[in-house]
Amino acid sequence: MPALASDVADPALAEAGARRTAFAERAMPVLARLRERFAAQRPLAGLRVAACMHVTPETAALARVLLAAGAELHLAASNPLSTQDDVAAALVALGVGVHARHGADREVYARHLDAVLEARPHLLLDDGCDLLNVLHRSRPDLLEGVRAACEETTTGVLRLRQMHAEGALRVPVVAVNDTAVQLLVANRHGTGQSTLDAVVRSTGTLLAGATVVVAGYGWCGSGIAERARGLGASVVVTEVDPGRALEAVLDGHRVMPMAQAAPLGDVFVTTTGSRDVLRPEHFAVMRDGAVLANAGHFDVEIDVRGLAAAAVEVQRVRAHVDEHVLPDGRRLLLLAEGRLVNLSAADGHPAAVMDVSFAVQALTLEHLASTDLPVGVHEVPGRIDAEVARTRLEATGVGIDVLTPAQERYLSSWRAGR
């Protein structure tokens, strides 16, 4: 079979990328079991899959599962700053069509998305609704051949539900992000750990005794807040949703509007899925040395342009750290240019987290290969969530109870009394 079209920085890096992928796979037993079964059953044989994902060793582990299943795989990067060029090269060596270069500008990024769609895929794996957005807005000529898609982010699912409500969505999409296992493992635990890893790694900040302001208290925000407190920080939460604000209060955090939190914070982390969460009026009252990080998918949560306009000087002081000097001499430290900080300034979720997340995606693709769904945003079948959780527990030596027949009868009948 001829090699698939690709655009990577340096094919000679393939060996290094393969070694790093093998290291990540040590912590990914669920994908290993799936790869073994898929190689025998070939559930994706004859299908073209286009993916827009972070090009990391963990993604390469998923790619190996999909190739074992028989898929022809085309991959574009979902964030140029998270692209790891050695992994991209290793994937090309495996036979994947990869369009990803670290630090690619917006023009190249857009060209890469278009390139994977040109493969005329049957199934899509999307991250932030990027592929589906291009497909609907710029390349509707390619819609006809797309059977279904998976979306793995909160931001992407939100956009897709809006598209469906407006009658703009033209393919069925499964909200992989919304499964119980994904929300718990990837969003809360994965984002919670990897975001703070990025802050500490890039700045050397001591979180013990610091005030960390977390904007948004969904699954990701609550995970970040929990881990910041575990490291000794005082946590302030800002929210627009009263239910989530109440949850944060009951979890023991201070809750207030951002206008009140801005003068208090040493570290700010946005994780709302919205835009302009940190704005010039907040920058104007922040402490000298305040760290600004974004854990939301798109680089719009921090008003980066407003921050640059307010500064009299901007300089790169450490890797992934841009110091903005304001007219009064205060310095605000923007991490990763306001992009997704845990993947731009660190390594993203631990491999053990992505083992669970990507297993849900692989099993969902298997489901979509043999199922016709109507246009809309659909849930992952509950059996897939349970299978992934059960397999992960078994692989790590954890056992759980099993219902007795009497318990099953009791739980399945409304007539049963005491």
C-alpha positions, 0 to 999 in steps of 0.5 A: 500500500502506498504511503498516505500523504503527510506533512511533518517536520522531520521523518527522521525523528520516528524512532524517538517517537516510537520509543516514547509511545512504547513508554506511554503504553506501559500505563495503558492496559485497556488499549492494549487489550483492545488492540489485541481484540481489534487485530483479530476482529478488524471491526474498522476494516475498509473504513477511513477515519479522520482525526483532529487530536493532540499529537502526543504519545498517548494519541499514538497509542490510540492510533495503533489500536485503530490501525489494528482494527483495520482503519485507514487513519488520517490525523491533523493536530488540534493544537500546534503547540501540543504537537510533538514532532517525533510522535508525528514522525513515528505515526507516519512510519506506522502508515498514518497520514499525519498533518501536524507540525509543532508551532504551525501558524494558523494558515498551516493549521487550517490547511492541515484540517482540510488535508485530512478531510480531503481523504473523504473519511467515513468516521471522524474523531474530533477535538473541540469541533474543529473538523466538524466546523470546517466540514460544515462551513467550508467543505460541505461537499465532503459531508455526504460520505461521513457516517458519524463522528465522536467529540471528546471535549466539553467545548466541542459538545457545547458547540455541536449541541448549538449547531443541532439546535439551529438545524445546522448539524448534518451528521450524527455525533457521539458526545464521548466527553459526556460519559461518566468515566470520561468526566471523572477520569479525564476532566476532573483528575486528568485536567486537574493534575496536568494543568497544575503541572503546567503552571508549576513546570513553566513558572516554578511557582510555589502553590502552597500559601498562594491564592489560586483563582479558578474560573468555572467550576465544572468537571475540569475546574473542580478538579483543578481547585481540588488539587490546588487546595491539596498542594496548600493553595487558598482557592477562589472560584468564579462562576456564572452558574448558581448551582455550580457556585453553590457546589464550590461553596459547599466544597469549602472554596470562596466564591465571588465575581472575577472583579473581586477575585482579580486583586487577590489571585497569585495564579488564575486558571480559566476553564469555562468554555467561554471567552473574555473571562479575564479582561483588561479591567481585571488586568488593571487590578491584578498583583505584580507577578500574577500568573495567567493560564487557560485550561479551556480548549480555545485561546479566547478565555483570556483576552490576550490582545487586550493584555498585549495592548495594555502592556508597554513591554512583552518579553519571553522570560521562560519557555512558555512564559510571556511577561507583560509589563504594564505602565505602572511596572506590574508584571503579568505572566501569560502562559502558553500564549493563552492556549490550552496550558496543560498540553502546550506547557506540559505533557497533557493528561497522564497516560493512565488517564488517556488509556480510559479516555481513548478506550471509550473513543475506540469502542465508540468508533467500533459501535458507529461502524455497525450502527446507523444513527440519526443526525443529532448529538448522541450519548455513548452507550452505557455498556461501553462506559461500563466495559472501560471502567471494568477493564481498567479495574481488572488490569490494575488488580481491583476487584468489585462485588457482583449482585446476587440473584436476589439483589437483582430481583429486588432492584428490578422490581417496584413491587418488592418491599422491605 
